[in-house]
């Protein structure tokens, strides 16, 4: 009962919080196998005074034994925002490494107030999976870095993302992700939360 209440609170927060989606990492070292798919929804709350409802949907697809594809899009504070990523995890904890090491490569395109922008970024990360009483969790640190192109201007973008993916033993089909982003160069500080359905095609 308590676990179901926690899930309900998380989902209510996600779809009713004020948010401004921009530049999250929200990923894991898990590499999807053939016929496995993840469908997620996330929201993001920035530390500045910008407010507005934003909900984004995410789909993760398997590509190879160490690579996944991700596509996402949303609407709200931006008129719309779209993106795609390739995740590569060459060093996986399941292969007897102490940590998982990987990176994502991606592009985001957004449009707001008659202005479009393009964000190109690479996000190296490190993570480790731990067991706990109710399942297991995976804390991670990522360093999203790239360039933002707005009109004729180009700016360096860099931030630190620290978060965790939480798995409950009784909710094997779901994953919850929590993340804090910290500005290093021309980025926003934020808090984000995501819920993921882990699906397998039979």
C-alpha positions in Angstrom: 0.0 0.0 0.0 2.8 2.4 0.9 4.6 1.7 -2.3 1.5 2.3 -4.4 1.0 5.6 -2.6 4.6 6.6 -3.4 4.0 5.8 -7.1 0.8 7.9 -7.1 2.6 10.9 -5.5 5.4 10.7 -8.1 3.0 10.6 -11.0 0.9 13.5 -9.7 4.0 15.6 -9.2 5.2 14.9 -12.7 2.0 16.0 -14.4 1.2 19.0 -12.2 4.5 20.6 -11.4 5.8 23.8 -13.0 8.5 22.9 -15.4 10.8 24.1 -18.2 12.3 21.1 -20.0 15.9 21.7 -21.3 19.1 19.7 -21.4 18.4 16.8 -18.9 20.4 13.6 -18.9 17.9 11.2 -17.2 19.5 8.0 -18.4 20.9 4.7 -17.1 23.8 2.3 -17.9 21.2 -0.4 -18.7 21.4 -1.4 -22.4 18.1 -2.7 -23.8 18.2 -6.1 -25.4 16.3 -7.2 -28.5 12.5 -6.8 -28.1 12.9 -4.6 -24.9 11.5 -1.1 -25.0 11.3 1.8 -22.5 8.5 4.4 -22.5 9.0 7.3 -20.1 7.5 10.7 -19.2 9.4 13.4 -17.3 9.1 16.9 -16.0 11.7 19.4 -14.9 11.7 22.3 -12.4 14.4 25.0 -12.8 15.9 27.0 -10.0 15.2 30.4 -11.7 11.9 32.2 -11.9 10.7 30.8 -15.2 7.5 28.7 -14.8 5.2 26.8 -17.1 3.8 23.3 -17.5 6.0 21.1 -19.7 5.6 17.3 -20.2 7.9 15.3 -22.3 7.6 11.7 -23.6 10.6 9.5 -24.2 11.0 6.2 -26.1 14.2 4.1 -25.8 14.9 1.4 -28.4 17.6 -1.4 -28.6 20.3 -1.0 -31.3 23.2 -3.4 -30.4 24.7 -5.1 -27.4 26.2 -1.9 -26.1 24.0 0.8 -27.8 20.5 2.2 -27.5 18.5 4.9 -29.4 16.4 7.5 -27.7 13.7 9.8 -29.1 11.8 12.4 -27.2 9.4 15.3 -27.6 7.3 17.6 -25.6 5.3 20.8 -25.4 4.6 23.4 -22.8 7.0 26.2 -21.9 8.4 25.7 -25.4 5.9 25.6 -28.2 7.6 22.3 -28.9 10.9 20.5 -28.3 12.2 17.4 -30.0 15.4 15.4 -29.6 17.3 12.2 -30.4 20.2 10.5 -28.7 22.5 7.5 -29.2 23.7 5.9 -25.9 26.9 3.9 -25.9 28.0 1.9 -22.9 31.3 0.1 -23.7 32.1 -0.7 -20.1 29.2 -2.4 -18.2 29.1 -3.4 -14.6 27.6 -6.7 -15.6 30.8 -7.6 -17.4 32.7 -7.6 -14.0 33.7 -3.9 -14.2 33.4 -2.0 -10.8 31.4 0.8 -12.6 29.6 1.3 -15.8 31.1 3.9 -18.1 29.3 5.3 -21.2 28.2 8.4 -23.0 25.3 9.8 -25.0 25.4 11.8 -28.2 22.4 13.9 -29.1 20.7 16.8 -30.7 17.7 18.8 -29.3 15.7 21.2 -31.4 13.2 23.6 -29.7 11.0 26.5 -30.8 9.7 29.2 -28.5 8.5 32.8 -29.0 9.3 32.7 -32.8 12.9 31.6 -32.1 14.3 28.2 -32.8 17.4 26.7 -31.2 19.6 23.7 -31.7 21.5 22.0 -28.9 24.3 19.5 -29.8 25.8 17.6 -26.9 27.8 14.7 -25.6 27.2 13.4 -22.1 29.9 11.1 -20.6 28.7 9.3 -17.4 29.7 6.9 -14.7 27.3 4.8 -12.6 27.1 1.8 -10.3 24.2 -0.4 -9.4 23.5 -1.2 -5.7 21.0 -3.6 -4.0 18.7 -2.3 -1.2 15.9 -3.6 0.8 13.1 -3.0 -1.7 15.0 -3.6 -5.0 18.1 -1.8 -6.4 19.2 1.6 -7.3 21.8 3.1 -9.7 23.4 6.5 -8.8 25.2 8.3 -11.6 27.2 11.4 -12.5 27.1 12.8 -16.0 28.8 15.8 -17.6 26.6 17.1 -20.5 28.7 19.3 -22.8 28.0 20.9 -26.2 27.0 23.9 -28.2 23.7 25.9 -28.3 22.9 27.5 -31.7 20.4 30.4 -31.6 20.0 32.5 -34.7 23.6 33.4 -35.6 25.0 32.9 -32.1 26.8 29.9 -30.8 27.5 29.3 -27.1 29.3 26.6 -25.2 27.0 24.6 -22.9 28.2 22.6 -19.9 26.6 21.3 -16.7 26.9 18.5 -14.2 24.0 16.1 -13.7 23.8 14.0 -10.6 20.9 11.5 -10.1 19.7 8.0 -9.5 17.5 5.4 -11.1 15.4 3.5 -8.5 13.9 0.0 -9.1 11.4 -1.6 -6.8 11.3 -5.4 -6.6 7.5 -5.4 -6.6 7.3 -3.1 -9.6 9.7 -4.8 -12.0 8.1 -3.2 -15.0 8.8 0.4 -13.7 11.8 2.6 -13.0 11.9 6.0 -11.3 14.6 8.5 -12.0 15.6 11.6 -10.0 18.2 14.2 -11.1 19.7 17.5 -10.2 21.5 19.6 -12.8 24.1 22.2 -11.9 25.2 25.0 -14.2 28.9 25.1 -15.2 28.7 27.2 -18.4 25.6 28.8 -20.0 23.2 26.1 -18.5 20.4 26.1 -16.1 20.3 24.4 -12.7 17.3 22.2 -12.3 15.6 19.2 -10.6 13.9 16.6 -12.8 11.9 13.4 -12.2 11.0 10.6 -14.7 8.8 7.5 -14.6 9.6 4.7 -17.0 7.6 1.6 -18.2 10.0 -1.2 -19.0 8.3 -3.3 -21.7 9.3 -6.6 -23.4 7.7 -7.8 -26.6 6.9 -11.5 -26.5 
